[in-house]
Amino acid sequence: MPDQLSALYGEFLEGDYDCVDRVVLNAYFSKAQFGGGFRLWWRELHGSDENLDDNHLMRMAGRFSRRLRAWAKANGVPVIYCSSGDYKHKMSEEYQATHQIKPGLFLVLVAKAPALVWEAQKTGTGKLGQLVHKDPWPYVNHYSFHILDPEWGHVTIKMSGHPPFGAQVILNGHEYVASLAQKAGVKFVKEENCFTAVEQPAELAKIADTLSQEEIAGRLRQLCERWIYSTCLCFALDLAEQEKSGFHYQYSVFQMEYSRNLRFRSGRQMDEIFQALMDRTRAPLDLDRIKTIFGDKNRPHRDTRKKNHTRWGVVVETPAYDLTIFKVHYGKMTLKIYTKGARVLRTEVIVHNIKAYRWGRSLERFGAIVIRLRDILERFLNAVGCMDACFVADQTLETLPLPTKVGETKVGGIDFNKPRMRRVAEAVLALSTTPEGFTASALAERVREMSGQAVADYGPRRAAYDIKKLRGKGIVCKIGSSRRYESVKEGLQTMTALVVLRERVIKPLLVASQRPEPQISLNHPTPIDRQYEHLRVGMRDLFTTLGIVA
């Protein structure tokens, strides 16, 4: 079943597809994550821990670098040292565009990044004491091995040069789908990580769905183990040393992106629809109250938010001449809508750290995480679609103030003429796109942000009562047996329509009808400016007839 936004603009589409985008897996040797386990592994590797000291640990890191550079020189693979401002993925793409690449390792990029580094402390008698990791983690050389895999396309394995050689495996689901589609004979046109034209969209969607199946975890493990031991770790520990010491990686999901791509027939129609979508959802999502950014993303600036690990906000960015990005931040999760290519509108959900959510992050949970992200994306699109096309039923204004029942409890009606209920409605609209619903505490906090009230004036108890009134009218509902709530489709459309009518139709017209005729006309009026002017003149005549102006 299509989401609300896709169904709303279905007549302008020639197709759509879902796909997993960028994926980052953590690879770690679990035994060496603790001091005692690291000491046992060292004993298995060297026979004893007599030579376990800082000098030997540094020598192991130096051996990694020397072996890698010697092998790369002998095999014609470039090793490039990067500075902090270099965009390494772009560098690898430029290298691929100018060189003929064969399957296997084709490029190594080296850059500094924080990593777990152990420090061997000595006792007063000179013997080995406690093993502690340096805190904070120091910046050490990380080696990004860029590999062309026959099945998964461009894969990057980023590995620390210091034991226990923590690594990250970075890949893109679009390349995996493209590889399988070519083998299945599905014809398509692909620009970067986007399918802009597909002859058999149903077959492509079926291939993309394999990334949400349980079997995908096994294929990802095979991919990692196909390269990480024989192509990357071998410069620190050869295969015999790996087997002797029992060095074996485990994998977990760190970051993931999931997208829904709407392919429009006309790029001009797509731009008009997207700009109108942002215009109409800006006020309901409370964008102006939180954060709005316009301009060039690359302009020089100082980032003063580096110490703030939790983001919560809505952003509109224009990072390039013809690209506008609509972003909603929820902690470690970001939802985006932006144009991709000439005729593709992409909606994307990004989890920056899956550890922040109680979903499980072992590799075996990969398919389940994909399904969760799909549900979150559809919830977001349904909310945005309802705000974009809102309506009010005939009897809504008459029935809203009437009392209702929630279970056996009688609750009051809803009067949008009262400031408190208007703020509650606006807060519910702003929270409607939250990935896992909202609580009474979150609603109370958002209302206080809007009104400037103290906790004593509007706290969770008052918010819970207002939520109960909204539940009685079928505007919000409870999520299962939890204490979280979500907006109902029809209720979301009703609230949006009432807020828009009051704030953008009734109030401007009432104010404008009392003012004298404007002396200066706009040089370049927009369609909405002209419509407001016609309404203003008509409303003044109507008010005069009814005697309101007098």
C-alpha positions in Angstrom: 0.0 0.0 0.0 1.5 3.4 -1.0 2.1 6.1 1.6 0.0 9.2 1.8 2.5 11.4 -0.1 3.0 8.9 -2.9 -0.7 8.4 -3.3 -1.3 12.1 -3.3 1.0 12.7 -6.3 0.6 9.3 -8.0 -0.7 10.8 -11.2 2.6 12.6 -11.8 4.8 9.6 -11.1 6.1 7.0 -13.6 7.3 4.7 -10.8 9.0 4.4 -7.4 11.3 2.1 -5.5 12.7 1.6 -2.0 16.3 0.8 -1.3 18.9 0.7 1.4 21.6 3.3 0.9 24.8 3.8 2.9 25.5 1.1 5.5 28.3 1.1 8.1 29.1 -2.1 10.0 31.5 -2.2 13.0 34.0 -5.0 13.0 35.7 -5.7 16.3 37.6 -8.5 18.0 35.5 -8.8 21.2 38.1 -10.6 23.2 40.6 -7.7 23.0 38.1 -5.1 24.0 39.0 -5.7 27.6 42.4 -5.6 29.3 42.3 -9.2 30.5 41.2 -10.5 27.1 43.8 -8.5 25.3 46.5 -10.0 27.5 45.3 -13.5 26.9 45.3 -12.9 23.1 48.9 -11.5 23.3 50.0 -14.7 25.1 48.5 -16.9 22.5 50.2 -14.9 19.8 53.7 -14.6 21.4 53.7 -17.5 23.9 53.9 -15.1 26.9 53.3 -11.5 27.9 56.9 -10.7 28.8 57.2 -8.4 25.8 53.8 -6.7 26.2 54.7 -3.1 26.6 54.1 0.2 24.8 57.2 -0.2 22.6 56.0 -3.5 21.2 52.5 -2.2 20.7 53.9 0.8 18.7 56.1 -1.6 16.7 53.1 -3.6 15.7 51.4 -0.4 14.4 54.6 0.5 12.5 54.9 -3.0 11.0 51.3 -2.6 9.7 52.3 0.6 7.9 55.6 -0.7 6.5 54.1 -3.9 5.1 51.2 -2.1 3.5 53.4 0.4 1.7 55.8 -2.3 0.5 52.9 -4.4 -0.9 51.2 -1.4 -2.5 54.5 -0.3 -4.2 55.0 -3.8 -5.6 51.4 -4.1 -6.9 50.9 -0.6 -8.2 48.2 0.4 -5.7 48.4 4.1 -4.6 48.6 4.9 -0.9 47.5 8.5 -0.3 47.8 10.4 3.0 44.8 12.7 3.5 44.3 15.8 5.7 41.3 16.4 7.8 39.5 18.4 5.1 39.7 15.8 2.4 36.5 14.0 1.3 37.8 10.5 0.9 34.8 8.9 -0.8 34.9 11.6 -3.4 38.6 11.0 -3.9 38.0 7.3 -4.6 35.2 8.2 -7.0 37.5 10.5 -9.0 40.2 7.8 -9.0 37.7 5.2 -10.4 36.6 7.7 -13.1 40.1 8.1 -14.4 41.4 4.5 -14.0 40.4 1.1 -15.2 39.4 -0.8 -12.0 39.5 -4.6 -11.6 37.9 -6.5 -8.7 40.0 -6.3 -5.6 41.9 -3.6 -3.7 42.5 -0.5 -5.9 43.2 2.4 -3.5 44.3 3.0 0.1 43.7 6.3 1.8 45.3 7.1 5.2 43.9 9.6 7.7 43.9 10.3 11.4 40.9 9.3 13.5 40.3 8.3 17.2 40.8 4.6 18.0 41.1 2.3 21.0 44.8 2.1 22.0 46.0 0.0 24.9 48.6 1.2 27.3 50.7 -1.3 29.3 51.4 0.0 32.8 54.4 -1.3 34.8 54.5 -2.1 38.5 57.2 -0.8 40.9 59.2 -3.9 40.3 59.2 -3.4 36.6 56.7 -6.2 35.8 53.6 -5.9 33.7 50.7 -4.4 35.6 47.3 -3.3 34.5 46.3 -2.8 30.9 44.3 0.4 30.4 43.1 2.1 27.3 44.1 5.7 26.7 41.3 8.1 27.5 40.3 10.1 25.5 41.0 7.9 22.5 44.1 9.3 20.7 44.1 10.1 17.0 46.0 7.4 15.1 46.4 6.4 11.5 43.4 4.7 9.9 43.7 2.9 6.6 40.7 3.1 4.2 41.0 0.1 1.9 38.8 0.8 -1.2 37.8 -2.5 -2.8 35.7 -3.4 -5.9 33.6 -6.4 -5.0 31.9 -8.4 -7.9 28.6 -8.6 -5.9 28.5 -5.5 -3.7 30.4 -3.0 -5.9 32.5 -0.3 -4.2 33.2 -1.4 -0.6 35.4 0.5 1.9 37.1 -1.2 4.9 38.5 1.4 7.3 40.9 -0.2 9.8 42.9 1.2 12.7 46.7 0.5 12.5 46.9 -0.2 16.3 45.9 -3.4 18.0 43.1 -4.6 18.4 42.7 -3.3 14.8 39.1 -2.1 15.0 37.4 -1.7 11.6 34.4 -0.4 9.8 32.9 -1.8 6.6 31.2 0.8 4.5 29.0 -0.1 1.5 25.9 1.1 -0.5 22.8 -1.0 -1.1 22.2 0.6 -4.5 25.4 -0.9 -5.9 24.3 -4.4 -4.6 20.9 -4.0 -6.2 22.4 -2.7 -9.4 24.8 -5.8 -9.6 21.9 -8.3 -9.0 19.7 -6.4 -11.5 22.4 -6.7 -14.2 22.6 -10.4 -13.6 18.8 -10.7 -13.8 18.7 -8.8 -17.1 16.8 -5.8 -15.7 17.6 -2.7 -17.7 18.1 0.6 -15.8 19.8 3.9 -15.9 21.8 4.7 -12.7 23.2 8.1 -11.7 25.5 7.8 -8.7 23.3 6.0 -6.1 20.0 6.6 -7.8 18.0 4.7 -10.5 16.6 7.3 -12.7 15.0 5.0 -15.3 13.9 1.3 -14.9 12.2 -0.8 -17.6 11.0 -3.5 -15.1 10.3 -1.6 -11.8 8.6 -4.6 -10.2 11.7 -6.8 -10.7 14.0 -4.1 -9.3 11.7 -3.7 -6.3 11.8 -7.4 -5.7 15.6 -7.4 -5.8 15.8 -4.4 -3.4 13.5 -6.2 -1.0 16.1 -8.9 -0.5 18.0 -6.4 1.7 15.3 -6.7 4.3 15.3 -10.6 4.4 17.0 -12.6 7.1 19.4 -14.2 4.6 21.1 -10.8 4.0 23.0 -11.0 7.2 24.8 -14.1 6.0 25.7 -12.4 2.7 27.1 -9.4 4.5 29.2 -11.6 6.7 30.5 -13.4 3.6 31.4 -10.0 2.1 33.3 -8.9 5.2 35.2 -12.1 5.6 36.0 -12.3 1.9 38.2 -9.2 2.3 38.9 -8.1 5.8 41.4 -10.9 6.7 43.2 -11.5 3.5 43.3 -7.9 2.2 43.4 -5.7 5.3 44.3 -7.5 8.5 47.1 -9.5 6.8 49.4 -6.4 7.0 49.3 -6.5 10.8 48.9 -10.3 11.3 49.5 -12.8 8.6 47.0 -15.7 8.2 49.1 -18.0 10.3 49.3 -15.5 13.2 45.5 -14.9 12.9 44.9 -18.6 13.2 47.4 -19.1 16.0 46.0 -16.3 18.2 42.4 -17.0 17.4 41.8 -13.5 16.0 38.3 -13.3 14.7 36.0 -10.3 14.0 32.4 -9.9 15.0 30.1 -7.5 13.3 27.4 -5.1 14.3 25.3 -2.5 12.5 26.4 1.1 13.3 24.8 3.4 10.7 22.1 2.8 8.0 20.2 4.9 5.4 16.9 3.8 3.9 15.2 5.7 1.0 12.0 5.9 -1.0 12.5 7.3 -4.4 9.6 8.8 -6.4 10.4 9.1 -10.2 8.4 12.0 -11.7 7.5 12.2 -15.4 8.5 15.9 -15.4 11.3 17.6 -13.6 9.5 20.9 -13.6 6.4 19.4 -12.0 8.6 17.8 -9.4 10.3 21.1 -8.4 6.9 22.8 -8.2 5.4 20.1 -6.0 8.5 19.9 -3.7 8.6 23.7 -3.2 4.9 23.8 -2.5 5.2 20.9 -0.1 7.9 22.7 1.9 5.8 25.9 1.9 2.7 24.1 3.2 4.5 22.0 5.9 6.8 24.7 7.2 4.2 26.2 9.7 2.7 22.9 10.9 6.1 21.4 11.6 7.1 24.5 13.6 10.1 25.0 11.4 10.5 28.8 11.9 10.5 28.4 15.7 13.4 25.9 15.7 15.9 26.5 13.0 15.9 27.6 9.3 19.1 27.7 7.2 19.2 29.2 3.7 22.2 29.8 1.6 25.3 28.0 0.5 26.3 25.0 2.7 30.0 25.5 1.9 30.3 29.0 3.1 33.0 29.4 5.9 31.6 29.1 9.4 32.4 28.0 12.8 30.5 25.0 14.2 29.6 25.8 17.8 27.4 22.7 18.2 30.1 20.0 18.2 29.6 19.4 21.9 25.9 18.9 21.5 25.4 15.2 20.8 21.6 15.4 20.6 19.9 17.3 17.7 16.2 18.0 17.6 14.9 20.3 14.9 13.7 20.9 11.4 16.0 22.4 8.8 15.7 23.6 5.2 19.1 23.8 3.5 20.1 24.9 0.0 23.6 23.4 -0.3 23.9 23.9 -4.1 22.4 26.1 -6.8 19.6 23.6 -7.7 19.3 21.5 -4.6 17.1 22.0 -1.6 17.1 19.6 1.3 14.3 19.4 3.9 15.6 17.8 7.1 14.0 16.8 10.4 16.3 15.8 13.2 15.3 13.5 16.1 18.3 12.8 18.3 20.5 10.2 16.4 18.0 10.0 13.5 17.5 12.3 10.5 14.7 12.3 8.0 15.3 14.1 4.7 13.4 15.0 1.5 15.4 16.3 -1.4 15.6 16.0 -5.2 18.0 13.5 -6.7 18.9 13.9 -10.4 16.5 15.6 -12.8 13.3 13.8 -11.9 13.6 11.8 -8.7 12.3 13.0 -5.3 14.0 11.1 -2.5 12.8 10.7 1.1 15.5 9.2 3.4 15.7 8.1 7.0 19.3 8.0 8.5 20.2 6.4 11.8 23.6 7.9 12.9 24.1 5.4 15.7 21.8 2.4 16.1 23.1 1.9 19.6 20.9 4.8 20.7 17.8 2.7 20.0 16.7 -0.6 21.6 16.5 -2.5 18.3 19.5 -4.8 18.7 22.5 -4.1 16.5 24.1 -7.4 15.9 24.5 -8.3 12.2 21.7 -10.9 12.4 19.3 -8.0 13.2 20.1 -6.2 9.8 16.9 -7.3 8.1 14.7 -6.3 11.1 16.4 -2.9 11.2 15.6 -2.3 7.6 11.9 -3.1 8.2 11.9 -0.7 11.2 13.4 2.1 9.1 10.8 1.4 6.4 8.0 1.8 8.9 9.5 5.0 10.2 9.8 6.4 6.7 6.2 5.6 5.9 5.0 7.2 9.1 6.9 10.3 8.2 5.6 10.4 4.6 2.0 9.8 5.9 2.3 12.7 8.3 3.8 15.1 5.6 1.2 14.0 3.1 -1.7 14.7 5.5 -0.3 18.1 6.2 0.2 18.8 2.5 -3.5 17.9 1.7 -5.6 18.8 4.8 -9.4 19.1 5.1 -12.1 19.8 7.6 -15.4 17.8 7.5 -18.7 19.6 7.5 -19.6 19.0 11.1 -16.1 19.3 12.6 -16.4 22.9 14.0 -19.8 22.0 15.7 -18.7 18.7 17.2 -15.2 19.6 18.4 -16.4 21.6 21.5 -18.8 18.8 22.6 -17.6 16.5 25.5 -16.7 12.9 24.7 -15.7 9.7 26.5 -12.4 7.8 26.6 -13.2 4.4 28.0 -15.4 5.2 31.0 -13.9 8.6 31.6 -15.8 11.7 30.4 -13.6 14.4 29.0 -14.2 17.9 27.8 -14.4 19.1 24.2 -11.8 21.0 22.2 -12.1 24.8 21.8 -9.5 26.1 19.3 -10.4 29.6 20.4 -8.5 29.0 23.6 -4.7 29.7 23.4 -3.9 26.5 25.3 -5.6 24.2 22.9 -4.2 26.0 19.9 -0.7 25.5 21.3 -1.4 21.9 22.0 -2.6 21.4 18.4 0.5 23.1 17.0 2.7 21.0 19.3 1.0 17.8 18.2 1.6 18.8 14.5 5.2 19.5 15.2 5.6 16.1 16.9 3.6 14.1 14.3 6.7 13.0 12.4 8.6 11.6 15.4 9.8 8.1 14.5 8.3 6.3 17.5 5.5 8.6 18.6 5.5 11.2 21.4 4.8 11.2 25.2 2.9 13.6 27.4 6.2 14.9 28.7 7.4 15.7 25.1 4.1 17.4 24.4 4.4 19.5 27.5 7.9 20.5 26.7 7.0 21.6 23.2 4.0 23.6 24.5 6.2 25.4 27.0 8.7 26.2 24.2 5.9 27.9 22.3 4.3 29.7 25.2 7.3 30.5 27.5 5.4 29.0 30.4 7.0 27.3 33.5 6.7 23.6 34.3 4.3 24.5 37.1 1.9 26.2 34.6 1.9 23.4 32.0 3.4 20.0 32.9 2.9 16.4 31.9 -0.3 16.0 33.8 -2.0 18.8 32.0 -0.6 17.5 28.7 -1.9 14.0 29.5 -5.4 15.5 30.0 -5.2 17.4 26.7 -4.1 14.2 24.9 -7.1 12.4 26.4 -9.4 15.1 24.8 -7.7 14.6 21.5 -8.1 10.9 21.8 -11.8 11.4 22.5 -12.1 13.2 19.1 -10.1 10.5 17.3 -7.2 13.0 16.5 -4.5 11.0 18.3 -4.3 7.4 19.4 -2.3 5.3 21.8 0.5 3.1 20.4 -0.2 -0.4 21.7 0.0 -0.6 25.5 2.8 2.0 25.8 2.6 5.5 27.0 3.4 6.9 23.6 0.9 8.5 21.1 0.7 9.1 17.4 -1.5 11.3 15.2 -4.4 9.6 13.3 -4.5 10.4 9.6 -7.9 12.1 9.6 -7.1 13.9 12.8 -3.8 15.2 11.5 -5.6 16.6 8.4 -8.2 18.2 10.5 -5.8 19.9 12.9 -3.6 21.1 10.0 -6.6 22.6 8.2 -7.8 24.4 11.3 -4.4 25.8 12.1 -3.9 26.9 8.5 -7.4 28.5 8.3 -6.9 30.5 11.5 -3.3 31.5 11.0 -3.0 31.9 7.2 -6.5 32.8 6.1 -8.8 34.2 8.8 -6.3 36.3 10.8 -4.5 37.9 7.8 -7.8 38.8 6.1 -9.3 40.2 9.3 -6.2 42.4 9.8 -5.9 43.4 6.2 -9.6 44.3 5.9 -9.2 47.0 8.6 -6.3 48.7 6.9 -6.6 51.4 4.2 -5.7 50.6 0.6 -2.0 50.0 0.2 -0.2 52.8 -1.6 2.7 50.7 -2.9 2.1 47.6 -5.0 4.5 44.7 -5.3 6.7 44.7 -8.4 6.7 40.9 -8.7 3.6 39.5 -6.8 3.4 35.8 -6.4 0.2 33.9 -7.1 -0.6 33.8 -3.4 -0.1 37.6 -3.1 -2.6 38.2 -5.9 -5.1 35.8 -4.3 -4.8 37.5 -0.9 -5.3 40.9 -2.5 -8.5 39.7 -4.3 -9.8 38.2 -1.0 -8.9 41.3 0.9 -11.0 43.5 -1.4 -13.9 41.1 -1.3 -13.8 40.7 2.5 -13.8 44.5 2.9 -17.0 44.7 0.8 -18.5 41.8 2.7 -17.7 43.3 6.1 -19.1 46.7 5.0 -22.4 45.0 3.9 -22.6 43.1 7.2 -21.8 46.2 9.2 -18.6 44.8 10.7 -16.3 47.5 9.5 -18.5 50.2 10.8 
